[in-house]
Amino acid sequence: MVYRIHFTVQDLARTRVAELPPPLWELSTAIRVLQDRNHPVRFDAWRRNAFAGLGPQARMVLDLTPPRGWAPGFLATSGAGSPQELLEQVRSTPESRIRQSLAFLAERQPLPPWAHRLPGDRDLLLQLFDSLEHVCTRLLTPLWPQIGSLTAADRGARMRQVFTGGTESLLTSLNPRRIRWNPPVLEVAMASGLDGHLHLGGRGLLLVPSVFGIEAPVIAPDAEPQPLLTYPAGLDQHVRALPLPLPASPAGPTAPGAPSSLASLLGLTRASVLNAIAEHPGCSTKELAALVGIAPASASEHATTLREAGLISTARHRNTALHSPTGLGISLLNAGHGTPRPGEGL
């Protein structure tokens, strides 16, 4: 079964790549991956770490989000904003939407017996919302800096694809196992078996990189201002282990009044290289050299040292090395500058 997305010339011009996945969408996908056994190299270390941090209250959300099948739409919203803002929005979901979402699920898969009481039982509903917040705090919050780094690196690589091969090159390489570009239609093999047609009507498509969604795409045809489609973040990184959350510094990554001592720690040039990578995630070695004003060979040497120290990550697109900061690198820069950087914190 195939879901077909129809493009016009205007749609191709307005298709873009998101900077970050919607937090609760990514959380819903992470919950599925947590309960699955696929991709052990990529996820098993993270699964062990995640299970160790979950309390009994996580069970409600896990039972409502099976590894295969559907998840309640009111818990896995595609809205933008911080996780805290979205969790508050979920708590104010109208009873009619909760009832409609659960009825939709009940037609497609078994529900936990208690789920049928949710629309009319406010105390039970509050327990579910607390369960969602607990799972979000344990699974998503600690990993969000790494998710920001990985998706920033992916976005840089995808933009490079557009520059060198056009939108067709981008659409062709999103997820070759599940997504096929058959101009002017993007054919998506949905894990749910969903089929149908979506005519974009000049709105374009928002392509959303997902760190956890490497198995199957997810689509939100009714999202505003344009429909969303997820794809695996990273052109060649899927077999690597997912980075585990970094331990928090006692003073926090953005301690006020932190001294600007990064140059003393790393050296002036290397500190400048790290700063340039943070400001331009996904930059190539040649671009990095131009940004810092050093030779490409020197930029490559400094990038290697920073990568070995865990401060940056490097992905390869064809013969080009693309550099992005890691959560540790961003935290170090924040401590030196005393100001938050993109992708740091929630």
C-alpha positions as a Markdown table, in Angstrom:
| # | Residue | x | y | z |
|---|---|---|---|---|
| 1 | Met | 0.0 | 0.0 | 0.0 |
| 2 | Val | 1.4 | 3.4 | -1.0 |
| 3 | Tyr | 0.5 | 6.9 | 0.0 |
| 4 | Arg | 1.0 | 9.3 | -2.9 |
| 5 | Ile | 1.9 | 13.0 | -2.5 |
| 6 | His | 1.3 | 15.1 | -5.6 |
| 7 | Phe | 3.6 | 18.0 | -6.4 |
| 8 | Thr | 3.1 | 21.0 | -8.6 |
| 9 | Val | 5.9 | 23.4 | -9.7 |
| 10 | Gln | 4.9 | 25.7 | -6.8 |
| 11 | Asp | 5.0 | 22.8 | -4.4 |
| 12 | Leu | 8.6 | 22.0 | -5.4 |
| 13 | Ala | 9.6 | 25.6 | -4.9 |
| 14 | Arg | 8.0 | 25.7 | -1.4 |
| 15 | Thr | 9.3 | 22.4 | -0.1 |
| 16 | Arg | 11.7 | 22.9 | 2.7 |
| 17 | Val | 13.6 | 21.0 | 5.5 |
| 18 | Ala | 12.7 | 21.6 | 9.1 |
| 19 | Glu | 15.4 | 22.6 | 11.6 |
| 20 | Leu | 14.1 | 20.2 | 14.3 |
| 21 | Pro | 11.4 | 17.5 | 14.5 |
| 22 | Pro | 8.2 | 18.4 | 16.4 |
| 23 | Pro | 9.1 | 17.4 | 20.0 |
| 24 | Leu | 6.1 | 15.3 | 20.8 |
| 25 | Trp | 6.2 | 13.6 | 17.4 |
| 26 | Glu | 9.8 | 12.6 | 18.1 |
| 27 | Leu | 8.9 | 11.5 | 21.6 |
| 28 | Ser | 6.2 | 9.3 | 20.2 |
| 29 | Thr | 8.6 | 7.7 | 17.8 |
| 30 | Ala | 11.2 | 7.3 | 20.6 |
| 31 | Ile | 8.6 | 5.4 | 22.7 |
| 32 | Arg | 8.0 | 3.0 | 19.8 |
| 33 | Val | 11.7 | 2.4 | 19.3 |
| 34 | Leu | 12.1 | 1.9 | 23.1 |
| 35 | Gln | 9.7 | -1.1 | 23.0 |
| 36 | Asp | 11.1 | -2.6 | 19.8 |
| 37 | Arg | 14.2 | -4.7 | 19.2 |
| 38 | Asn | 15.1 | -3.5 | 15.7 |
| 39 | His | 18.4 | -1.7 | 14.9 |
| 40 | Pro | 20.3 | -3.0 | 18.0 |
| 41 | Val | 23.6 | -1.3 | 17.1 |
| 42 | Arg | 21.9 | 2.0 | 16.8 |
| 43 | Phe | 19.5 | 1.9 | 19.8 |
| 44 | Asp | 20.3 | -0.9 | 22.3 |
| 45 | Ala | 22.6 | 1.2 | 24.5 |
| 46 | Trp | 20.1 | 4.0 | 24.5 |
| 47 | Arg | 17.3 | 1.5 | 25.3 |
| 48 | Arg | 19.1 | 0.2 | 28.4 |
| 49 | Asn | 19.9 | 3.7 | 29.6 |
| 50 | Ala | 16.3 | 4.9 | 29.0 |
| 51 | Phe | 14.6 | 1.9 | 30.7 |
| 52 | Ala | 16.8 | 2.5 | 33.7 |
| 53 | Gly | 15.4 | 6.0 | 34.1 |
| 54 | Leu | 11.7 | 5.3 | 33.7 |
| 55 | Gly | 9.4 | 4.9 | 36.7 |
| 56 | Pro | 6.2 | 2.8 | 36.9 |
| 57 | Gln | 4.1 | 5.9 | 35.9 |
| 58 | Ala | 5.5 | 5.5 | 32.3 |
| 59 | Arg | 3.4 | 2.4 | 31.7 |
| 60 | Met | 0.3 | 4.3 | 30.7 |
| 61 | Val | 1.9 | 6.1 | 27.8 |
| 62 | Leu | 3.9 | 3.0 | 26.8 |
| 63 | Asp | 0.7 | 0.9 | 26.7 |
| 64 | Leu | -1.1 | 3.5 | 24.5 |
| 65 | Thr | 1.9 | 3.8 | 22.1 |
| 66 | Pro | 2.7 | 0.2 | 20.9 |
| 67 | Pro | 5.8 | -0.4 | 18.8 |
| 68 | Arg | 3.6 | -1.2 | 15.8 |
| 69 | Gly | 0.3 | 0.5 | 15.1 |
| 70 | Trp | -1.2 | 3.9 | 15.9 |
| 71 | Ala | -0.6 | 6.3 | 18.7 |
| 72 | Pro | -3.3 | 8.8 | 20.1 |
| 73 | Gly | -3.2 | 11.9 | 18.0 |
| 74 | Phe | -3.7 | 14.2 | 21.0 |
| 75 | Leu | -0.5 | 12.8 | 22.7 |
| 76 | Ala | 1.7 | 12.9 | 19.5 |
| 77 | Thr | 0.9 | 16.4 | 18.2 |
| 78 | Ser | 2.9 | 17.8 | 15.3 |
| 79 | Gly | 2.8 | 21.3 | 16.8 |
| 80 | Ala | 5.9 | 23.4 | 17.1 |
| 81 | Gly | 7.2 | 24.9 | 20.4 |
| 82 | Ser | 9.1 | 23.8 | 23.4 |
| 83 | Pro | 8.2 | 20.4 | 25.0 |
| 84 | Gln | 6.9 | 22.2 | 28.1 |
| 85 | Glu | 4.6 | 24.4 | 26.0 |
| 86 | Leu | 3.3 | 21.4 | 24.0 |
| 87 | Leu | 2.8 | 19.3 | 27.2 |
| 88 | Glu | 0.6 | 22.2 | 28.6 |
| 89 | Gln | -1.3 | 22.2 | 25.3 |
| 90 | Val | -1.9 | 18.5 | 25.6 |
| 91 | Arg | -3.3 | 19.0 | 29.1 |
| 92 | Ser | -5.9 | 21.4 | 27.7 |
| 93 | Thr | -7.1 | 19.0 | 24.9 |
| 94 | Pro | -10.9 | 19.2 | 24.6 |
| 95 | Glu | -12.7 | 16.0 | 25.7 |
| 96 | Ser | -14.3 | 15.8 | 22.3 |
| 97 | Arg | -10.9 | 15.4 | 20.6 |
| 98 | Ile | -9.8 | 12.8 | 23.1 |
| 99 | Arg | -13.0 | 10.8 | 22.5 |
| 100 | Gln | -12.6 | 11.1 | 18.7 |
| 101 | Ser | -8.9 | 10.1 | 18.8 |
| 102 | Leu | -9.6 | 7.0 | 21.0 |
| 103 | Ala | -12.5 | 6.0 | 18.8 |
| 104 | Phe | -10.2 | 6.1 | 15.8 |
| 105 | Leu | -7.7 | 3.9 | 17.6 |
| 106 | Ala | -10.3 | 1.4 | 18.8 |
| 107 | Glu | -11.3 | 0.7 | 15.2 |
| 108 | Arg | -7.7 | -0.2 | 14.3 |
| 109 | Gln | -6.1 | -1.9 | 17.3 |
| 110 | Pro | -6.9 | -3.1 | 20.9 |
| 111 | Leu | -6.8 | -0.5 | 23.6 |
| 112 | Pro | -5.9 | -1.0 | 27.2 |
| 113 | Pro | -9.2 | -1.5 | 29.2 |
| 114 | Trp | -8.7 | 1.7 | 31.2 |
| 115 | Ala | -8.3 | 3.8 | 28.0 |
| 116 | His | -12.0 | 3.6 | 27.3 |
| 117 | Arg | -12.7 | 5.5 | 30.5 |
| 118 | Leu | -10.4 | 8.4 | 29.7 |
| 119 | Pro | -12.9 | 10.9 | 28.2 |
| 120 | Gly | -15.2 | 10.9 | 31.2 |
| 121 | Asp | -12.6 | 10.4 | 34.0 |
| 122 | Arg | -10.7 | 13.5 | 34.7 |
| 123 | Asp | -8.4 | 12.0 | 37.4 |
| 124 | Leu | -7.4 | 9.1 | 35.1 |
| 125 | Leu | -6.8 | 11.7 | 32.3 |
| 126 | Leu | -4.5 | 13.7 | 34.6 |
| 127 | Gln | -2.6 | 10.5 | 35.4 |
| 128 | Leu | -2.1 | 10.0 | 31.7 |
| 129 | Phe | -0.8 | 13.5 | 31.2 |
| 130 | Asp | 1.6 | 13.1 | 34.2 |
| 131 | Ser | 2.8 | 9.9 | 32.6 |
| 132 | Leu | 3.5 | 11.7 | 29.3 |
| 133 | Glu | 5.4 | 14.4 | 31.1 |
| 134 | His | 7.4 | 11.8 | 33.0 |
| 135 | Val | 8.3 | 10.0 | 29.8 |
| 136 | Cys | 9.2 | 13.2 | 28.0 |
| 137 | Thr | 11.5 | 14.3 | 30.9 |
| 138 | Arg | 13.3 | 10.9 | 30.9 |
| 139 | Leu | 13.5 | 10.1 | 27.2 |
| 140 | Leu | 13.5 | 13.4 | 25.2 |
| 141 | Thr | 14.8 | 16.2 | 27.5 |
| 142 | Pro | 18.3 | 14.7 | 28.2 |
| 143 | Leu | 18.9 | 13.9 | 24.5 |
| 144 | Trp | 17.5 | 17.1 | 22.9 |
| 145 | Pro | 21.0 | 18.8 | 22.5 |
| 146 | Gln | 22.2 | 15.7 | 20.6 |
| 147 | Ile | 19.1 | 15.6 | 18.5 |
| 148 | Gly | 19.7 | 19.3 | 17.7 |
| 149 | Ser | 23.2 | 18.5 | 16.6 |
| 150 | Leu | 22.3 | 15.5 | 14.5 |
| 151 | Thr | 19.4 | 17.2 | 12.7 |
| 152 | Ala | 21.5 | 20.4 | 12.1 |
| 153 | Ala | 24.2 | 18.3 | 10.5 |
| 154 | Asp | 21.5 | 16.5 | 8.4 |
| 155 | Arg | 20.0 | 19.8 | 7.3 |
| 156 | Gly | 23.3 | 21.1 | 6.1 |
| 157 | Ala | 23.8 | 18.0 | 4.1 |
| 158 | Arg | 20.3 | 18.1 | 2.6 |
| 159 | Met | 20.8 | 21.8 | 1.6 |
| 160 | Arg | 24.0 | 20.8 | -0.1 |
| 161 | Gln | 22.0 | 18.2 | -2.1 |
| 162 | Val | 19.6 | 20.9 | -3.2 |
| 163 | Phe | 22.5 | 23.2 | -4.3 |
| 164 | Thr | 24.2 | 20.5 | -6.3 |
| 165 | Gly | 21.4 | 18.3 | -7.6 |
| 166 | Gly | 18.1 | 20.3 | -7.1 |
| 167 | Thr | 15.0 | 19.3 | -5.2 |
| 168 | Glu | 14.9 | 16.0 | -7.2 |
| 169 | Ser | 18.1 | 14.9 | -5.6 |
| 170 | Leu | 16.8 | 15.7 | -2.1 |
| 171 | Leu | 13.5 | 13.8 | -2.6 |
| 172 | Thr | 15.2 | 10.8 | -4.2 |
| 173 | Ser | 17.5 | 10.3 | -1.2 |
| 174 | Leu | 15.2 | 10.8 | 1.8 |
| 175 | Asn | 14.5 | 7.2 | 2.6 |
| 176 | Pro | 15.1 | 4.9 | -0.4 |
| 177 | Arg | 13.6 | 1.9 | 1.3 |
| 178 | Arg | 10.3 | 3.6 | 1.9 |
| 179 | Ile | 10.1 | 6.8 | -0.2 |
| 180 | Arg | 10.3 | 6.9 | -4.0 |
| 181 | Trp | 10.3 | 10.0 | -6.2 |
| 182 | Asn | 8.2 | 9.2 | -9.3 |
| 183 | Pro | 7.8 | 12.8 | -10.8 |
| 184 | Pro | 5.6 | 14.5 | -10.0 |
| 185 | Val | 4.5 | 12.1 | -7.2 |
| 186 | Leu | 6.3 | 11.2 | -4.0 |
| 187 | Glu | 5.3 | 7.6 | -3.2 |
| 188 | Val | 5.5 | 6.7 | 0.5 |
| 189 | Ala | 5.2 | 3.1 | 1.8 |
| 190 | Met | 3.6 | 3.6 | 5.2 |
| 191 | Ala | 4.3 | 1.1 | 8.0 |
| 192 | Ser | 0.6 | 1.4 | 9.0 |
| 193 | Gly | -0.5 | 0.3 | 5.5 |
| 194 | Leu | -2.2 | 3.7 | 5.0 |
| 195 | Asp | -2.8 | 4.5 | 1.3 |
| 196 | Gly | -4.4 | 7.5 | -0.4 |
| 197 | His | -3.5 | 10.7 | -2.2 |
| 198 | Leu | -2.4 | 14.1 | -0.9 |
| 199 | His | -2.5 | 17.1 | -3.3 |
| 200 | Leu | -0.3 | 19.8 | -1.9 |
| 201 | Gly | -2.1 | 22.5 | -3.8 |
| 202 | Gly | 0.9 | 24.9 | -3.9 |
| 203 | Arg | 1.6 | 24.7 | -0.1 |
| 204 | Gly | 4.8 | 22.6 | -0.5 |
| 205 | Leu | 5.9 | 19.9 | 1.9 |
| 206 | Leu | 7.9 | 20.3 | 5.2 |
| 207 | Leu | 10.5 | 17.5 | 5.4 |
| 208 | Val | 11.2 | 16.7 | 9.0 |
| 209 | Pro | 14.4 | 14.9 | 10.0 |
| 210 | Ser | 13.9 | 12.3 | 12.7 |
| 211 | Val | 16.7 | 10.8 | 14.8 |
| 212 | Phe | 14.4 | 7.9 | 16.0 |
| 213 | Gly | 12.3 | 7.5 | 12.9 |
| 214 | Ile | 14.8 | 5.5 | 10.8 |
| 215 | Glu | 12.4 | 2.7 | 10.0 |
| 216 | Ala | 9.2 | 4.2 | 8.6 |
| 217 | Pro | 7.9 | 7.6 | 7.6 |
| 218 | Val | 5.2 | 9.5 | 9.4 |
| 219 | Ile | 3.0 | 12.1 | 7.7 |
| 220 | Ala | 0.7 | 14.8 | 8.9 |
| 221 | Pro | -1.4 | 15.8 | 5.9 |
| 222 | Asp | -3.5 | 18.3 | 7.8 |
| 223 | Ala | -0.6 | 20.2 | 9.5 |
| 224 | Glu | -0.5 | 24.0 | 9.0 |
| 225 | Pro | 0.9 | 25.9 | 7.2 |
| 226 | Gln | 2.0 | 22.8 | 5.2 |
| 227 | Pro | 1.9 | 19.0 | 5.5 |
| 228 | Leu | 4.8 | 17.3 | 7.2 |
| 229 | Leu | 6.7 | 14.1 | 6.3 |
| 230 | Thr | 9.5 | 12.6 | 8.4 |
| 231 | Tyr | 12.6 | 11.0 | 7.1 |
| 232 | Pro | 15.7 | 9.5 | 8.8 |
| 233 | Ala | 18.2 | 12.1 | 9.9 |
| 234 | Gly | 21.7 | 11.4 | 8.6 |
| 235 | Leu | 22.7 | 10.3 | 5.1 |
| 236 | Asp | 25.1 | 7.6 | 6.3 |
| 237 | Gln | 24.9 | 7.5 | 10.1 |
| 238 | His | 22.1 | 5.0 | 10.6 |
| 239 | Val | 24.3 | 2.1 | 11.7 |
| 240 | Arg | 26.1 | 4.1 | 14.4 |
| 241 | Ala | 25.1 | 4.0 | 18.0 |
| 242 | Leu | 22.8 | 6.9 | 19.1 |
| 243 | Pro | 24.8 | 9.2 | 21.4 |
| 244 | Leu | 23.8 | 8.8 | 25.1 |
| 245 | Pro | 22.7 | 11.9 | 27.1 |
| 246 | Leu | 25.6 | 13.9 | 28.4 |
| 247 | Pro | 25.9 | 14.3 | 32.2 |
| 248 | Ala | 24.8 | 17.7 | 33.4 |
| 249 | Ser | 27.3 | 20.1 | 34.8 |
| 250 | Pro | 26.6 | 21.0 | 38.4 |
| 251 | Ala | 26.7 | 24.7 | 37.4 |
| 252 | Gly | 24.6 | 24.1 | 34.3 |
| 253 | Pro | 25.7 | 24.6 | 30.7 |
| 254 | Thr | 24.9 | 28.3 | 30.7 |
| 255 | Ala | 26.1 | 29.4 | 34.1 |
| 256 | Pro | 25.8 | 33.2 | 34.4 |
| 257 | Gly | 29.1 | 35.1 | 34.5 |
| 258 | Ala | 31.1 | 32.2 | 33.2 |
| 259 | Pro | 34.5 | 33.4 | 32.1 |
| 260 | Ser | 35.4 | 33.5 | 28.4 |
| 261 | Ser | 38.3 | 31.1 | 28.8 |
| 262 | Leu | 37.6 | 28.8 | 25.9 |
| 263 | Ala | 40.6 | 30.2 | 23.9 |
| 264 | Ser | 42.9 | 29.5 | 26.9 |
| 265 | Leu | 41.6 | 25.9 | 27.1 |
| 266 | Leu | 41.6 | 25.0 | 23.4 |
| 267 | Gly | 43.9 | 27.6 | 21.9 |
| 268 | Leu | 42.6 | 30.6 | 19.9 |
| 269 | Thr | 42.4 | 28.9 | 16.5 |
| 270 | Arg | 40.8 | 25.7 | 17.7 |
| 271 | Ala | 38.3 | 27.7 | 19.8 |
| 272 | Ser | 37.5 | 29.8 | 16.6 |
| 273 | Val | 37.0 | 26.5 | 14.7 |
| 274 | Leu | 34.6 | 25.2 | 17.3 |
| 275 | Asn | 32.7 | 28.5 | 17.3 |
| 276 | Ala | 32.5 | 28.6 | 13.5 |
| 277 | Ile | 31.1 | 25.0 | 13.4 |
| 278 | Ala | 28.5 | 25.9 | 16.0 |
| 279 | Glu | 27.4 | 29.0 | 14.1 |
| 280 | His | 27.4 | 27.1 | 10.7 |
| 281 | Pro | 26.4 | 23.4 | 11.5 |
| 282 | Gly | 26.9 | 21.2 | 8.5 |
| 283 | Cys | 29.7 | 23.3 | 7.1 |
| 284 | Ser | 32.4 | 21.5 | 4.9 |
| 285 | Thr | 36.1 | 21.6 | 5.8 |
| 286 | Lys | 36.6 | 24.1 | 2.9 |
| 287 | Glu | 33.9 | 26.3 | 4.2 |
| 288 | Leu | 35.2 | 26.0 | 7.7 |
| 289 | Ala | 38.7 | 27.1 | 6.6 |
| 290 | Ala | 37.2 | 30.2 | 4.9 |
| 291 | Leu | 35.1 | 31.1 | 7.9 |
| 292 | Val | 38.1 | 31.0 | 10.3 |
| 293 | Gly | 40.7 | 32.3 | 7.8 |
| 294 | Ile | 43.0 | 29.3 | 7.8 |
| 295 | Ala | 44.2 | 26.7 | 5.3 |
| 296 | Pro | 41.9 | 23.7 | 4.6 |
| 297 | Ala | 44.6 | 21.3 | 5.8 |
| 298 | Ser | 44.7 | 23.2 | 9.1 |
| 299 | Ala | 40.9 | 23.3 | 9.4 |
| 300 | Ser | 40.8 | 19.5 | 8.8 |
| 301 | Glu | 43.5 | 19.0 | 11.5 |
| 302 | His | 41.6 | 21.1 | 14.1 |
| 303 | Ala | 38.3 | 19.4 | 13.2 |
| 304 | Thr | 39.9 | 16.0 | 13.8 |
| 305 | Thr | 41.1 | 17.0 | 17.2 |
| 306 | Leu | 37.7 | 18.4 | 18.2 |
| 307 | Arg | 35.9 | 15.3 | 16.9 |
| 308 | Glu | 38.2 | 13.0 | 18.9 |
| 309 | Ala | 37.4 | 15.1 | 22.0 |
| 310 | Gly | 33.7 | 14.6 | 21.4 |
| 311 | Leu | 33.1 | 18.3 | 20.7 |
| 312 | Ile | 31.9 | 18.0 | 17.1 |
| 313 | Ser | 30.6 | 15.2 | 14.8 |
| 314 | Thr | 31.4 | 14.7 | 11.2 |
| 315 | Ala | 29.2 | 13.2 | 8.5 |
| 316 | Arg | 30.2 | 12.4 | 5.0 |
| 317 | His | 28.2 | 13.3 | 1.9 |
| 318 | Arg | 29.9 | 11.8 | -1.1 |
| 319 | Asn | 33.5 | 13.1 | -0.8 |
| 320 | Thr | 32.7 | 16.0 | 1.5 |
| 321 | Ala | 33.1 | 16.1 | 5.3 |
| 322 | Leu | 30.3 | 18.0 | 7.0 |
| 323 | His | 31.0 | 19.2 | 10.6 |
| 324 | Ser | 28.4 | 20.0 | 13.3 |
| 325 | Pro | 28.7 | 20.6 | 17.1 |
| 326 | Thr | 27.8 | 17.9 | 19.6 |
| 327 | Gly | 25.9 | 18.6 | 22.8 |
| 328 | Leu | 29.2 | 18.6 | 24.7 |
| 329 | Gly | 30.6 | 21.2 | 22.2 |
| 330 | Ile | 27.6 | 23.5 | 22.6 |
| 331 | Ser | 27.8 | 23.2 | 26.4 |
| 332 | Leu | 31.5 | 24.1 | 26.4 |
| 333 | Leu | 30.8 | 27.2 | 24.1 |
| 334 | Asn | 27.9 | 28.2 | 26.4 |
| 335 | Ala | 30.1 | 28.0 | 29.4 |
| 336 | Gly | 32.7 | 30.2 | 27.7 |
| 337 | His | 30.2 | 32.8 | 26.3 |
| 338 | Gly | 27.6 | 32.7 | 29.0 |
| 339 | Thr | 24.8 | 32.6 | 26.4 |
| 340 | Pro | 22.7 | 29.7 | 25.0 |
| 341 | Arg | 23.3 | 28.5 | 21.5 |
| 342 | Pro | 21.0 | 26.8 | 19.0 |
| 343 | Gly | 20.0 | 23.3 | 19.9 |
| 344 | Glu | 21.0 | 23.6 | 23.6 |
| 345 | Gly | 18.4 | 23.0 | 26.2 |
| 346 | Leu | 14.6 | 22.7 | 25.8 |
